[in-house]
Amino acid sequence: MNGKEAAPLQAAASLFKAATYHLHTLYLLTKSNLKCVLLPHTIFALSIHLSSPLLTMVPNQPLSTTFSRISHILTWVYLNQLLCDISNQRLPSSIAQDTISKPWRPIPSNRLMPSNLRHLLIVAIPFVLYCTRFVGGTRESAAIIILLYIYNDLEAGDESPHLRDLLNALALTSFSLGATRVALGDAGEINEKGHQWLILTGAMIFFTISVQDLRDVEGDAATGRKSLPLVHGDDAARWMLASAIVLFSLACPMFIGNSLLVTMGLGCLGVCLAYRILWYKGVEADERSFTLWAVWCVGIYCLPIFRTLGVVDGI
């Protein structure tokens, strides 16, 4: 093979190598939140859609309609999650924390510079808002952008663990509501009980989201971020979180009106999570507890489906 014939192959190989490199960088940028944002809030939206008319003003929808909305929901949630990840990882305090707690992220691992994320954010904000014109959830995306500015640029997320939890709860509730609006489409609307469900799950996030801070104590301490375990002490924080998890494990199925078996199942999962948080400590153990917390959230988000489908109804 002569040089002219080899040139296109070399160019294609270089292009493929560059593409895989940047795709892996994108994965590292969003990796941490895939399990606590993309998956749970996609399931939240599908759960409400499938539970119609329990929490919505929409009559029962065929499964084909639900499946046709999955790509729209995933697109909306992922693009808004990407905005959050870009905004959260670009500032000096976040970089300092990630260097200690998450050195594999793009900036600590020298795959990107802070200026790269800043430029990417400038492009991503209008791009995401433009995309919402076609899939819906524009107001919720705008709310997430405002909350990101308050949390990161105004450093409100570092001031107090309770303010930090409130901002996180508002942002994640915006994810839930936005994804639900995308799932329901233009003709769909959430009813009063649906809005109450959003408030209840938002409160659940507010009182339990600090599970994620247990694994990041060293990085938070180094950067001066006031997290729940640093302000109230590790043991007190764990008891606060464990108590809230058990409480919401009972309150959420009672609100939806689930069967006794479903309530007991979620209660057992909540007790297991609470037990892990109290007795299994350390970075690796707390990382696993955070993963189980995400699973627990998914279990709560699935409660409307279980109620509508009548899982072991009456037991």
C-alpha positions as CSV (number, residue, x, y, z in Angstrom):
1,M,0.0,0.0,0.0
2,N,1.5,3.3,-1.1
3,G,1.4,6.6,0.9
4,K,-1.7,8.0,-1.0
5,E,-3.7,4.8,-0.2
6,A,-2.6,4.8,3.4
7,A,-3.4,8.5,4.1
8,P,-7.2,8.0,4.3
9,L,-6.9,5.1,6.6
10,Q,-4.5,7.0,8.9
11,A,-6.9,10.0,8.9
12,A,-9.8,7.7,9.8
13,A,-7.8,6.1,12.5
14,S,-6.8,9.5,14.0
15,L,-10.4,10.7,13.8
16,F,-11.6,7.5,15.6
17,K,-9.0,7.9,18.3
18,A,-9.9,11.5,18.8
19,A,-13.6,10.7,18.9
20,T,-13.2,7.9,21.5
21,Y,-10.9,10.2,23.6
22,H,-13.5,12.9,23.7
23,L,-16.4,10.5,24.3
24,H,-14.5,9.1,27.3
25,T,-13.9,12.6,28.6
26,L,-17.6,13.3,28.3
27,Y,-18.3,10.1,30.2
28,L,-15.9,11.0,33.0
29,L,-17.6,14.5,33.2
30,T,-21.0,13.0,33.7
31,K,-20.1,9.6,35.4
32,S,-20.9,10.6,39.0
33,N,-24.4,11.8,38.3
34,L,-25.6,9.1,35.9
35,K,-26.9,6.9,38.8
36,C,-28.4,9.7,40.8
37,V,-29.8,12.0,38.1
38,L,-30.2,10.4,34.7
39,L,-31.6,7.0,35.7
40,P,-33.8,8.1,38.7
41,H,-35.5,11.1,37.1
42,T,-36.1,9.2,33.8
43,I,-37.8,6.5,35.9
44,F,-39.7,9.2,37.9
45,A,-41.2,10.7,34.7
46,L,-42.1,7.2,33.3
47,S,-43.6,6.2,36.6
48,I,-46.0,9.2,36.6
49,H,-46.8,8.7,32.9
50,L,-47.6,5.1,33.5
51,S,-49.6,5.8,36.6
52,S,-52.1,8.1,34.7
53,P,-54.6,9.2,35.9
54,L,-53.4,8.8,39.5
55,L,-51.1,11.8,39.4
56,T,-52.0,13.5,36.1
57,M,-55.0,14.8,34.2
58,V,-54.1,12.5,31.3
59,P,-56.2,9.3,30.7
60,N,-54.6,5.9,30.5
61,Q,-52.0,5.9,27.8
62,P,-51.0,2.8,25.7
63,L,-47.5,1.5,26.3
64,S,-46.5,2.5,22.8
65,T,-47.1,6.1,23.7
66,T,-44.9,5.8,26.8
67,F,-42.1,4.1,24.9
68,S,-42.2,6.8,22.2
69,R,-41.4,9.4,24.9
70,I,-38.4,7.6,26.5
71,S,-35.8,9.1,24.0
72,H,-37.2,12.6,24.7
73,I,-37.0,12.1,28.4
74,L,-33.4,10.7,28.3
75,T,-32.3,13.6,26.0
76,W,-33.8,16.3,28.3
77,V,-32.4,14.8,31.5
78,Y,-29.0,14.1,30.1
79,L,-28.6,17.6,28.6
80,N,-29.6,19.3,31.8
81,Q,-27.3,16.9,33.8
82,L,-24.5,17.8,31.5
83,L,-25.1,21.5,32.3
84,C,-24.9,20.7,36.0
85,D,-21.7,18.7,35.6
86,I,-20.0,21.4,33.5
87,S,-21.0,24.1,36.0
88,N,-20.1,22.1,39.1
89,Q,-16.6,21.1,37.9
90,R,-15.1,24.3,36.5
91,L,-14.5,26.5,39.5
92,P,-11.3,26.5,41.7
93,S,-13.0,25.1,44.8
94,S,-14.6,22.3,42.9
95,I,-11.3,21.5,41.2
96,A,-9.5,21.4,44.5
97,Q,-12.1,19.0,46.0
98,D,-12.1,16.8,42.9
99,T,-8.3,16.5,43.0
100,I,-8.7,14.9,46.4
101,S,-12.0,13.0,46.1
102,K,-12.4,12.4,42.3
103,P,-9.0,12.6,40.6
104,W,-10.3,10.8,37.6
105,R,-12.5,13.7,36.5
106,P,-11.5,15.6,33.3
107,I,-9.8,18.6,34.9
108,P,-7.8,16.8,37.7
109,S,-6.7,14.2,35.2
110,N,-5.6,16.9,32.8
111,R,-8.0,15.9,30.0
112,L,-9.5,19.4,30.1
113,M,-8.7,22.9,31.4
114,P,-11.0,25.0,33.4
115,S,-11.3,27.4,30.5
116,N,-12.5,24.5,28.3
117,L,-15.4,23.9,30.6
118,R,-16.2,27.7,30.8
119,H,-16.4,27.9,27.0
120,L,-18.4,24.7,26.9
121,L,-20.9,26.1,29.4
122,I,-21.3,29.3,27.4
123,V,-22.3,27.2,24.4
124,A,-24.3,24.6,26.3
125,I,-26.7,26.9,28.0
126,P,-28.3,28.3,24.8
127,F,-28.1,24.9,23.1
128,V,-30.0,23.2,25.9
129,L,-32.6,25.9,26.1
130,Y,-33.0,25.7,22.3
131,C,-33.5,21.9,22.4
132,T,-36.2,22.3,25.1
133,R,-38.3,24.1,22.5
134,F,-38.8,20.7,20.8
135,V,-39.0,18.3,23.7
136,G,-40.5,20.6,26.4
137,G,-39.4,21.4,29.9
138,T,-38.0,24.9,29.1
139,R,-39.1,26.5,32.4
140,E,-37.5,23.7,34.4
141,S,-34.3,24.0,32.4
142,A,-34.2,27.7,33.1
143,A,-34.8,27.0,36.8
144,I,-31.9,24.6,36.9
145,I,-29.6,27.2,35.2
146,I,-30.6,29.8,37.8
147,L,-30.0,27.4,40.7
148,L,-26.6,26.4,39.3
149,Y,-25.6,30.1,39.2
150,I,-26.7,30.5,42.9
151,Y,-25.1,27.3,43.9
152,N,-21.7,27.6,42.1
153,D,-21.0,31.2,41.1
154,L,-22.5,32.8,44.2
155,E,-21.0,30.0,46.3
156,A,-24.3,29.4,48.2
157,G,-23.6,25.7,48.1
158,D,-20.6,26.2,50.4
159,E,-22.2,28.5,52.9
160,S,-24.4,26.0,54.9
161,P,-25.3,22.3,54.6
162,H,-29.0,23.1,54.9
163,L,-28.9,25.8,52.1
164,R,-26.8,23.4,50.0
165,D,-29.4,20.6,50.6
166,L,-32.3,23.1,49.7
167,L,-30.6,24.1,46.4
168,N,-30.0,20.4,45.6
169,A,-33.6,19.5,46.4
170,L,-34.9,22.4,44.3
171,A,-32.7,21.4,41.4
172,L,-33.5,17.7,41.5
173,T,-37.2,18.5,41.8
174,S,-36.9,20.6,38.7
175,F,-35.4,17.6,37.0
176,S,-38.4,15.5,38.2
177,L,-40.9,18.1,37.0
178,G,-39.2,18.8,33.7
179,A,-38.8,15.1,32.8
180,T,-42.4,14.6,33.7
181,R,-43.6,17.4,31.4
182,V,-41.5,16.0,28.6
183,A,-43.1,12.5,29.2
184,L,-46.6,13.9,29.3
185,G,-46.2,16.1,26.2
186,D,-48.0,19.3,25.4
187,A,-51.5,17.9,26.3
188,G,-50.5,16.5,29.7
189,E,-50.7,18.2,33.0
190,I,-50.0,17.0,36.6
191,N,-53.0,17.1,39.0
192,E,-53.1,18.3,42.6
193,K,-52.0,14.9,44.0
194,G,-49.1,14.9,41.5
195,H,-47.9,18.3,42.7
196,Q,-48.1,17.0,46.3
197,W,-46.0,14.0,45.2
198,L,-43.4,16.3,43.8
199,I,-43.3,18.3,47.1
200,L,-43.0,15.0,49.1
201,T,-40.2,13.6,47.0
202,G,-38.5,17.1,47.0
203,A,-38.6,17.0,50.8
204,M,-37.2,13.4,50.7
205,I,-34.2,14.8,48.7
206,F,-33.7,17.7,51.0
207,F,-33.5,15.5,54.1
208,T,-31.4,12.7,52.6
209,I,-29.2,14.1,49.8
210,S,-26.3,14.7,52.2
211,V,-25.6,10.9,51.9
212,Q,-23.4,12.0,49.0
213,D,-21.3,14.1,51.3
214,L,-20.2,11.3,53.6
215,R,-17.7,10.0,51.0
216,D,-16.4,13.5,50.3
217,V,-15.5,14.6,53.8
218,E,-11.7,14.9,53.1
219,G,-12.2,17.0,50.0
220,D,-14.9,19.2,51.6
221,A,-12.7,19.8,54.6
222,A,-9.7,20.8,52.4
223,T,-11.7,23.3,50.5
224,G,-13.7,24.8,53.4
225,R,-17.1,23.5,52.1
226,K,-19.6,23.3,55.0
227,S,-21.2,19.8,54.5
228,L,-23.6,18.1,57.0
229,P,-21.0,15.7,58.5
230,L,-18.4,18.6,58.9
231,V,-20.9,21.0,60.6
232,H,-22.8,18.5,62.8
233,G,-20.2,15.8,63.2
234,D,-20.0,12.5,61.4
235,D,-22.1,10.4,63.8
236,A,-24.8,13.0,64.2
237,A,-25.1,13.4,60.4
238,R,-25.4,9.7,59.9
239,W,-28.2,9.4,62.5
240,M,-30.0,12.3,61.0
241,L,-29.8,10.8,57.5
242,A,-30.7,7.3,58.7
243,S,-33.8,8.6,60.6
244,A,-35.0,10.6,57.6
245,I,-34.6,7.6,55.3
246,V,-36.7,5.3,57.5
247,L,-39.3,8.0,57.8
248,F,-39.7,8.6,54.1
249,S,-39.6,4.8,53.4
250,L,-42.9,4.7,55.3
251,A,-44.4,8.1,54.4
252,C,-44.1,7.8,50.6
253,P,-46.0,4.5,50.1
254,M,-48.6,5.7,52.6
255,F,-49.2,8.8,50.6
256,I,-49.5,6.9,47.3
257,G,-51.6,4.2,48.9
258,N,-49.5,1.2,48.1
259,S,-50.2,-2.3,49.3
260,L,-48.8,-3.6,52.5
261,L,-46.3,-5.8,50.7
262,V,-44.9,-2.9,48.7
263,T,-44.7,-0.7,51.8
264,M,-42.8,-3.5,53.7
265,G,-40.5,-4.0,50.7
266,L,-39.5,-0.3,50.5
267,G,-39.3,-0.2,54.3
268,C,-36.8,-3.1,54.4
269,L,-34.7,-1.4,51.7
270,G,-34.8,1.9,53.7
271,V,-33.8,0.1,56.9
272,C,-30.9,-1.7,55.1
273,L,-29.7,1.7,53.8
274,A,-30.0,3.3,57.2
275,Y,-28.1,0.4,58.7
276,R,-25.3,0.8,56.1
277,I,-25.0,4.5,56.7
278,L,-24.7,4.0,60.5
279,W,-22.3,1.1,60.7
280,Y,-20.4,0.9,57.4
281,K,-18.0,3.9,57.2
282,G,-15.1,4.9,55.0
283,V,-14.8,6.2,51.4
284,E,-15.6,2.9,49.7
285,A,-18.4,2.0,52.1
286,D,-19.9,5.5,51.8
287,E,-19.7,5.3,48.0
288,R,-21.7,2.0,48.1
289,S,-24.2,3.6,50.5
290,F,-24.6,6.5,48.0
291,T,-25.3,4.0,45.2
292,L,-27.8,2.2,47.4
293,W,-29.4,5.6,48.2
294,A,-29.9,6.1,44.4
295,V,-31.5,2.6,44.2
296,W,-33.8,3.6,47.2
297,C,-34.8,6.8,45.4
298,V,-35.7,4.7,42.3
299,G,-37.8,2.5,44.5
300,I,-39.7,5.5,45.8
301,Y,-40.2,6.9,42.3
302,C,-41.7,3.5,41.2
303,L,-44.4,3.6,43.9
304,P,-47.0,5.2,41.6
305,I,-46.5,2.4,39.0
306,F,-47.0,-0.2,41.7
307,R,-50.2,1.5,42.9
308,T,-51.7,1.9,39.4
309,L,-50.8,-1.7,38.4
310,G,-52.2,-3.0,41.7
311,V,-49.1,-4.9,42.7
312,V,-50.4,-7.5,45.2
313,D,-53.4,-5.3,45.7
314,G,-55.1,-5.5,49.0
315,I,-52.3,-7.4,50.8
